[in-house]
Amino acid sequence: MLNELLDAKLSISRIKSEVLNLAGELLANESAERGDAIKRLLEVVEFIENSDVKTKDIKL
């Protein structure tokens, strides 16, 4: 069970990293709609940060 929880945390970290990469790519793009897209992507990252289980909270 501990391995499954740690695998889930790793997956969440990878998703967060990909979302941040997409936000960075949008910053480099000069599209007029990029501001809204960046805002939505950063809201996803904030949700992940707020909802993520801390490793220290995982009971053995």
Secondary structure in CASP SS format (residue, H / E / C, confidence):
PFRMAT SS
TARGET T0000
AUTHOR 0000-0000-0000
METHOD secondary structure of the structure
MODEL  1
M C 1.00
L H 1.00
N H 1.00
E H 1.00
L H 1.00
L H 1.00
D H 1.00
A H 1.00
K H 1.00
L H 1.00
S H 1.00
I H 1.00
S H 1.00
R H 1.00
I H 1.00
K H 1.00
S H 1.00
E H 1.00
V H 1.00
L H 1.00
N H 1.00
L H 1.00
A H 1.00
G H 1.00
E H 1.00
L H 1.00
L H 1.00
A H 1.00
N C 1.00
E C 1.00
S C 1.00
A C 1.00
E C 1.00
R H 1.00
G H 1.00
D H 1.00
A H 1.00
I H 1.00
K H 1.00
R H 1.00
L H 1.00
L H 1.00
E H 1.00
V H 1.00
V H 1.00
E H 1.00
F H 1.00
I H 1.00
E H 1.00
N H 1.00
S H 1.00
D C 1.00
V C 1.00
K C 1.00
T H 1.00
K H 1.00
D H 1.00
I C 1.00
K C 1.00
L C 1.00
END
